[in-house]
Amino acid sequence: MAAASEPGEPGKRKPFKLLGILDVENIPCARDSVLYGSLGSVVAGLGHFLLTSRIRRSCDVGVGGFILVTLGCWFHCRYNYAKQRIQERIAREGIKNKILYESTHLDPERKQTNSNSSN
């Protein structure tokens, strides 16, 4: 029952922060970026060690792999997240305009049906 919250505060949990600064639960893309970065670190470091048998250089390659993969995943995910938010905003505005102008003289669909029926 470690996952159960305290009786005084239902639904309130202490957020998990990575290194005390990065709130992994609430920041979009943070969790995936850190997980893929750690996997990239292990793959790069272990692969370099298997090829060269140099421990210190392999650790350096592992840290570099972590940084590169984490930043690559972060920017890719944030770009897609921003693109999705823009598409959602455009769709929301379209729905709002559809509701606002429906059955009025400003409705573009009404103009099209009136011009087709008069021909």
Kinemage of the C-alpha trace (Angstrom):
@kinemage 1
@onewidth
@group {chain A} dominant
@subgroup {mainchain}
@vectorlist {calphas} color= white
{ca met a 1} P 0.000 0.000 0.000
{ca ala a 2} L 2.908 2.354 -0.653
{ca ala a 3} L 1.051 3.933 -3.586
{ca ala a 4} L -1.945 4.933 -1.446
{ca ser a 5} L -2.156 8.615 -0.604
{ca glu a 6} L -2.456 9.950 2.915
{ca pro a 7} L -5.970 10.071 4.423
{ca gly a 8} L -5.915 13.855 4.936
{ca glu a 9} L -5.083 14.678 1.309
{ca pro a 10} L -6.875 12.550 -1.291
{ca gly a 11} L -5.230 12.629 -4.709
{ca lys a 12} L -2.274 14.772 -3.589
{ca arg a 13} L 1.168 13.271 -4.143
{ca lys a 14} L 4.608 14.727 -3.970
{ca pro a 15} L 5.844 15.162 -7.577
{ca phe a 16} L 8.932 13.248 -8.674
{ca lys a 17} L 11.724 15.681 -9.531
{ca leu a 18} L 14.876 14.584 -11.305
{ca leu a 19} L 17.937 16.200 -9.703
{ca gly a 20} L 15.549 18.397 -7.733
{ca ile a 21} L 14.761 20.659 -10.707
{ca leu a 22} L 13.046 18.703 -13.503
{ca asp a 23} L 9.460 17.729 -12.643
{ca val a 24} L 9.210 14.588 -14.753
{ca glu a 25} L 5.481 14.024 -14.177
{ca asn a 26} L 4.166 17.433 -15.186
{ca ile a 27} L 6.529 18.580 -17.947
{ca pro a 28} L 5.506 17.162 -21.329
{ca cys a 29} L 8.220 15.057 -23.005
{ca ala a 30} L 10.568 15.082 -19.984
{ca arg a 31} L 10.000 11.471 -18.972
{ca asp a 32} L 10.441 10.026 -22.459
{ca ser a 33} L 13.502 12.147 -23.171
{ca val a 34} L 15.279 11.083 -19.986
{ca leu a 35} L 14.406 7.412 -20.527
{ca tyr a 36} L 15.595 7.401 -24.141
{ca gly a 37} L 18.687 9.376 -23.134
{ca ser a 38} L 19.629 6.811 -20.492
{ca leu a 39} L 19.133 3.998 -22.996
{ca gly a 40} L 21.275 5.878 -25.527
{ca ser a 41} L 23.932 6.335 -22.861
{ca val a 42} L 24.098 2.630 -22.104
{ca val a 43} L 24.156 1.649 -25.775
{ca ala a 44} L 26.810 4.201 -26.736
{ca gly a 45} L 29.050 3.531 -23.736
{ca leu a 46} L 28.788 -0.253 -23.900
{ca gly a 47} L 29.222 -0.287 -27.667
{ca his a 48} L 32.327 1.876 -27.448
{ca phe a 49} L 33.730 -0.291 -24.663
{ca leu a 50} L 33.163 -3.484 -26.657
{ca leu a 51} L 34.934 -1.970 -29.651
{ca thr a 52} L 37.899 -0.323 -27.908
{ca ser a 53} L 38.141 -1.712 -24.314
{ca arg a 54} L 38.942 1.801 -23.043
{ca ile a 55} L 36.941 2.382 -19.874
{ca arg a 56} L 37.399 6.123 -19.384
{ca arg a 57} L 36.706 6.993 -23.016
{ca ser a 58} L 33.671 4.692 -22.982
{ca cys a 59} L 32.241 6.578 -19.996
{ca asp a 60} L 32.805 9.845 -21.843
{ca val a 61} L 31.044 8.456 -24.906
{ca gly a 62} L 28.197 7.272 -22.675
{ca val a 63} L 27.731 10.753 -21.184
{ca gly a 64} L 27.867 12.279 -24.654
{ca gly a 65} L 25.331 9.738 -25.878
{ca phe a 66} L 23.029 10.636 -23.001
{ca ile a 67} L 23.226 14.336 -23.783
{ca leu a 68} L 22.740 13.924 -27.529
{ca val a 69} L 19.875 11.453 -27.329
{ca thr a 70} L 18.104 13.361 -24.542
{ca leu a 71} L 18.302 16.671 -26.397
{ca gly a 72} L 17.328 15.058 -29.698
{ca cys a 73} L 14.270 13.402 -28.186
{ca trp a 74} L 13.373 16.553 -26.248
{ca phe a 75} L 13.400 18.835 -29.294
{ca his a 76} L 11.585 16.295 -31.481
{ca cys a 77} L 8.877 15.741 -28.871
{ca arg a 78} L 8.445 19.437 -28.064
{ca tyr a 79} L 8.164 20.274 -31.782
{ca asn a 80} L 5.422 17.671 -32.244
{ca tyr a 81} L 3.717 18.851 -29.038
{ca ala a 82} L 3.686 22.465 -30.251
{ca lys a 83} L 2.407 21.413 -33.668
{ca gln a 84} L -0.402 19.434 -32.045
{ca arg a 85} L -1.361 22.371 -29.809
{ca ile a 86} L -1.577 24.656 -32.875
{ca gln a 87} L -3.800 22.146 -34.685
{ca glu a 88} L -6.027 21.829 -31.618
{ca arg a 89} L -6.337 25.620 -31.367
{ca ile a 90} L -7.299 25.897 -35.047
{ca ala a 91} L -9.903 23.144 -34.665
{ca arg a 92} L -11.283 24.773 -31.494
{ca glu a 93} L -11.635 28.125 -33.271
{ca gly a 94} L -13.332 26.424 -36.224
{ca ile a 95} L -15.844 24.702 -33.967
{ca lys a 96} L -16.482 27.965 -32.113
{ca asn a 97} L -17.094 29.804 -35.404
{ca lys a 98} L -19.344 27.010 -36.653
{ca ile a 99} L -21.482 27.262 -33.521
{ca leu a 100} L -21.448 31.052 -33.623
{ca tyr a 101} L -22.423 31.493 -37.298
{ca glu a 102} L -24.730 28.502 -37.744
{ca ser a 103} L -28.187 29.465 -39.066
{ca thr a 104} L -27.254 33.127 -39.575
{ca his a 105} L -26.793 35.143 -42.744
{ca leu a 106} L -23.002 34.908 -42.183
{ca asp a 107} L -22.985 31.090 -42.400
{ca pro a 108} L -20.814 30.079 -45.400
{ca glu a 109} L -22.673 26.776 -45.857
{ca arg a 110} L -25.986 28.590 -46.066
{ca lys a 111} L -24.674 30.832 -48.870
{ca gln a 112} L -23.502 27.808 -50.828
{ca thr a 113} L -26.843 26.010 -50.549
{ca asn a 114} L -28.803 29.160 -51.464
{ca ser a 115} L -26.722 29.795 -54.579
{ca asn a 116} L -27.031 26.150 -55.686
{ca ser a 117} L -30.798 26.048 -55.220
{ca ser a 118} L -31.390 29.310 -57.158
{ca asn a 119} L -29.654 27.902 -60.320
